[in-house]
Amino acid sequence: MNFKLHLHSPSKETSAVQLHTFIDKKRVKISTGISVPTKAWDTKKQRVKPINSICVGLQDQLTDFTNNLSKIFALMTVQGVEITPLSFKDAVNRIKERKEGISEASLTFNQWVKEFIQETQEGKRTNQMGLPINERTVQKYRTVKDQLDTFAVKVWGREIRFEDVDAKFLDAFKKFRGDQGLGVNTIAKDQAVLKTWMKESYLRNVHENKSFQTKAFIPKEIKVRKPTLTEEELEILWTHDFSGRGKYGGEKTALTKCRDHFIIACWTGVRISDLKRMPEIIRDAWKQSGDKCPEFLTFTQSKTKTQVTLPVLPELCQVITKWKGNIPEVSAEQQMNTKIKQACKIAGLDRKIDKVSTKMTDGGKIQRVPLHELVSNHTARRTFATNIYKRGILSNGALMSLTGHNSEGAFLKYLDMTQEDMSKVAGMQLLKAINKNKNS
């Protein structure tokens, strides 16, 4: 590899040193990241004069840099990587950033995934809307990565290569996860992540394996009913008295607070990320309304970054008024999940629900369980969508504008309703429209 070293700003006291070379008959300039005293620079020999120990050290750094560049050039040649101005600069930057390999294409699947997650955490990779990928998704990526690394060691016997990822690989990975006791739906979500990684890396010209486009890579889940609370059950939960005294005589408030947070979510349809912000949002709205229950809550949704204005329904106003706008802070998600189950159990919400097992070894076994066992934070959002839909007063589009759904298909999956339930709502809306026309 032939190159020359030049000072970037020779008229200044100190100057950065640049490396100039030609690739495909095009001049390529690469910053060495090293600055030297201009008086100590030997233009003819392209090196730092050994005037003192500092200059000697700077020349050692330059020597190391140029040696590394020569090694990179040689590696690219040996590995068959096309050497272009862009690919060579990318290889140099990868070494500077202490990344593995001289190009993405030189990485194993495991190495690429590690780099993908790192860049995601740094905000260098975004979702389809150009927004940073949320922490919940990043955490899912980390989980699948850890399992992929363990699978590579315990089952595959080496790191996974991109060309390895096919139907046979997928079956082995799914069995590996199933042997850990995971359910079919959880494994399907892992599979969806693997497919995302293979598609992303393919689009970045890292590999040419199109197996991710085959039917084998379409995640197959067991359809599981995710129940919601009826308006009558919400009333039972809201009116139940959870007060009492603790071991040391103090008043128990944890279940009451958790119940109230859950009720807020059930009448706003907010995600857990926005529920955590509700105390501040409600507090501000209360003050702006003259220390009384506001008519609307306006805020920007955390996930979609879009502004939404929600009406404060009478059931929500009851909670806000009870706390005089000063809603307590929301507990950690896992803690709230546990406590809302307890609250629903104590309130007697034990309506029986058919639960389909998703364990690979159960073959879709059906078990009847009480409602309170299936309730979670996310139940509230589904409850809002289902109950408002059943009232038949809003179109799907209008209701979606409140829940923040972009896809009607995704929205309809949120509803805890049968086809018969939906037809009843449609019939009710049709009759209202007909009667309205008759009376007009």
N, C-alpha and C positions, 0 to 999 in steps of 0.2 A: 504494500500500500504506500503510495507516494503522497506526501503532504508538505505543506510549509506552515510555519508559525508566524503570525503577524500581531503587532500591537493594535488594539482597537482604537486607542486615542494616544498616539505618540507625542502629541503636543502637551499633554498633561504630565504632572509629576509621577502619577502611577497610572497604569493602564491594564485593562484586561487583555489576556492573551487569547487569540483566536486561532483555530486550526483551519486551514484552507486545503481542500482537496478537490479532485474532479471525479464524478461518478456519472456514467453515461454522457460524457462530454459536457456535464453541467457543473459549475462551480458550487461547492457545498461549504458553508461556513459553520463551524461548530465551536461553541464557547467551551473553553477549558475550565471555566470557573475559577481561574487563578489570575490574580493581579500582581504585577511586578513594578518596581521603580524603573521608570523609563530610562534613566541614566545608566542603569545596570544592564540594559538590554543590548545584546550583540546582534545587530540586524543581519550581518553576513552569516554568522553561525547559527542564528535563530535559537539562541539560548541565553540564559542569565549568566552574566559574568560573576565569577566567584569572589566578589568583593569582600563579603563577610559571611558569617554563618547563616544569616537569614536568607541571603541570596542563594547560598548552596542548598538550603532546604527547599526554596521555591523551585530551583532547577530539578531537584529530586522529584518534586510533585509533578512537574511537567513531563519528566521522563516516564514516571509511572502512568500518567494519563495517555501519552502517545503509545506506550507499550500495550496498554489495555485496548486502545482503539485498533491496533494491529491484530490483537487476539480476537476482537469482535469480528473484524473483517474476515479473518481466517475461519472462524466458527461458522459464519454465515455461508461461506463458500463450501465448507465441509458438509453442513446440514442441508445444502441445496436451497437456502433461502434466497429469493431474488433480491439482488443488491441494487436498490434504487436510492436516490437522495432521501426519499421519505422513509424507507425501511431502515436505512443506515442510521438516520437521526433518531428514529424510534428505538433502535437497538442501543444506541448510546444513552438515551434518556432512561431506558430501563435499567441499565447498569448504574447510572447516577442515582436513581431512586431505589436502588438495592432490590429490584424485582428479580424474580427467577426467570431464567431463559433470556435469549436475545430477541425473541418475538413471541407474541401470543401463540402462534402456530407451533412453537417449539415446546409448549407446555403440555403436561398431562392434563386430563380432565380434572383431577383433584387439584392440581396447581392453579389451573385457570379459575376454578370455582373459588378458591381462596382469594385470588386477586380480584375477582368479580365482587365478592362480599366486601373486601377492603375498600374498593372504589365506591361501592354503594354507600357505605358508612361515611365516606368523605364527601358525599353529595355529587360525585362525578357521574353517577348513573341515575337516571330519572325514570318515572313511569310514563305511560302513554300520553299523559297530559303535560309532560315536561316538568312535573313536580317531584321533589325528593321522595324516595321510597320510604314509607313510614316504618317506624321501629318494630311494629308487630311483624311486618313482612320480613324485615332484616333478621329478626329473631328466628323466624321459621327457616330462613335460608341457613342460619348458623346450625340449627338442629339437623337439617338434612345433610349439610356438609360434614358434620361430626359423624353421622351415621354412614355416609359415603366413605369417609376415611377409614372407619372401623371395618366396613364391609371389604374394602380393598385389602386390608391386612389379614382379616380372619377368613374370608371366603375366596376372594379373587387371587390372593397371593402376591399381589404387586399393585402399584398405582394403576388406575383406570386410564386407558388411552381413549381418545375420541372415537376411534374406529371400533372399540370394544362395545360401545353403547348401542345394543340392538335388542331384539325381543328376548333372546336367550339371557342377556345380561339383566334385562328388566325382570324376568321371571325369578332369577337368582336373588336379586335385590329385594323383591317383594316377599319371597320366602324367608329371607334373612330378617326382615322387619316383622313378618307374621310370627316367626319363632320367638320374638320378643314379647308376644302377647298383644300386639297392636291390632286394631280393627281395620276392616277393609277400607272404610272411608278415610281413616288417617293415612293409610298407605297410599290411597289414591291421591291425597293432597301432596304427599312426598313425590309421587310420580309426576304430578303436574309441575312441581318445581324443577325436577330433572329435565322435563320437556322444555321448560322455559330457558334453562341454561343451554341446552343443546341448540335451541332455535337462535338464541342471542349470539352464541359463539359462531354458529353457521353464518349468520348475517354479517358478522365481523370478519368473514373469510378465514376463520381459524381452522376449519376442517371442511370436508365435503361429504360427511355422513348424513344422509337424509332419513335415517331410520325413524327419527322423531316425528316424521310426517305420516307414518303408517298407523293403521288401526290399533296396533299393539300399544301405542303410546297414548291412546285416548283414555283418560282416567275413568274408571267405572266405579260408581258409588252405589251403595244400597240406599234406596230412598227411605229416609227416616223421618217420621213425623216430629216436628218441633212444635209442641203445644203452646198455646197462648192462654191468657186469663180472660174470661168473659167480663163484661162490665159488672155483672152481679158479683163475681169473685173478687174483682178489684174493690168493690164496696165493702165486702166482708173483710178483706185485708186492711183497708183504710180505717174501718171503725173498730178493729180489734185493739184491745188495751194490752200493750206489752210492758206496762210499767211494773215495777217490783223492786225489791231490795236485794243488793248483792251480799256477798259473804261478810263484808265489814260494814254493812248498814247503808252503803251508798246507793243512790237510785240507779237502776239499770236503764240505760238510754241507747245502747248500741243497736238493739233490734228495731227500736222506734225510728232512729235516724236512718238506718238502712232501708226500712220499709218506706219512709218518706222519700228517700232518694229514688227508690224503685218506682213509686207512684208518679214522681215527676217525669221519669223516663217513659212511663206508660202513657202519659198524656202529652208528651212532646215528640216521642219517637227518636230522640237523639241517640247517637252512638255513645259508647262509654267514654270516649275521648272528650266529647262535648258535655257529657253529664258532669265530668270533673270540673268543668268551667261554669256550670250552672249557678253555684252559689254567688260568684262574682257578677254574672250576667243578671241574675234575678235581683241582687242587691242594688245594682245600678238602676235597673228598670223601676224598682220600688221607690227609690229616691226621686227619679225623674217624674214619677206619677204623683208626687206629693205625699209620700209615705202611705201609699195604698196599693192594692193589687193592680198591676198594669194590665192593659188590654192585650198587649203584644210583647213578644220577646224577639229582638233582632240581634243577630250575631253571625259571624262567619264560621262555617263548618270546618272543623279541623282537617278532615280527610280531603274534601273537594275544594276547599278554599273559596267556596261560593257563599254569598250572603243569603240568609233565609230569615223570614219574618213569620213566627209562629203565633197563632192566636192563643191566648190564655183561657182555656176552657174552664168551666165552673169547677170541675174536679181538681184541676191544677191550682186554681185560685184558692181552694180550701187549704192546700198545703202551704202555699206562699203566705196566706193570711195568718195561719197558725204560727209561723215563725216570724211574722212581721217583716218579711223580706230578708231576714238574716238566716238564710239556710246554712246549716253546718257543713263543713268540708266533707267531701266524699271519701270513703275508705278505699284502701287498695283494692284492686279488681278481684283478686283471689279471695280476700277477706269478705268482700261484699257478696260474692257468689255463695260462700258458705252460709252467711247470715240470712240471705234472702230465702234460702231453702229452709232454714230453721224457722223463720218468721211465717212462711206459708204453711209449714207443718203445724205450728202452734195455732194458727188461725183456722185450721181444719180444712185446708184446701187439698183434699185427698181423692178428688175425682179420678177414676181409673183410666189410664191411658195404655194403649197397646204399644209396647216398645220392642222394636225389631233389633236383635243383636247384630252387631257388625263384625264380631270376631270371626276370623277366617275358619275357626274350628267348629263354630256353632251352626253353620248352614242356614243363617237367617232365622234363628229361633225367636219366637214371639213370646213376650212375657208381659203381664199386666202389672203396672206399677202406679203408685199414687202420683198425682200431678206435682206435688211439692218436690219430689225427687228429680224432676226434669227441669225445674225452673232455674234460670241463670240470669245474669245481667242482660244478656242478649234477648231474653224472652220479652223484656219490656218494649223494645223497638218493634218486634213482631206483633206484640199485643196492640200497640198504637195503630199500626197499619191495618191490622185485621178488624179491630173494632170500628175505626172510622170508615173503612170500606163497607162494613155491614150496615152502617147507617144509610148508605146509598145517597149521600148528599154531595159527594165530590166525584169528579171524573178521575180516571187513573192518572192522567197527566197532572191534575191539580194536586192530588194526594202525593204523587212522586215529587212535586216541587217542595213539599213539606218534609218528606223523608230524605230527600237528597239523592234518590236513585236516578241514574242516567238511562238505565235499560228497563223497559217494561217487563221483559222476561225475568230479570233479576228481582224486580219488585213483586211480581206475581208469586215467585217462589217464597217470598216472605209471609204470604198470607196463610193462615191456618184454616183453610177452607176447602171443602170438597167442591166438585163440579156442580152438585145440586145446590150447595150454599150460594155459589156464584150466580146460578140461574135465578134463584129467589131474589137476590139483590137486583139483578137486571130486570126481572119482572116488576119489582116494586118501582124502579125508576121509570119504566115504560108506562105503568099505570098513572104515576104522578104527572108525567108529561102529557098523557092523553086527557086527564082530568083538567089539567091547566089550560089546554087548548079549548076544551069544551066551555070552560068558565070565562074565557077571554072574549 
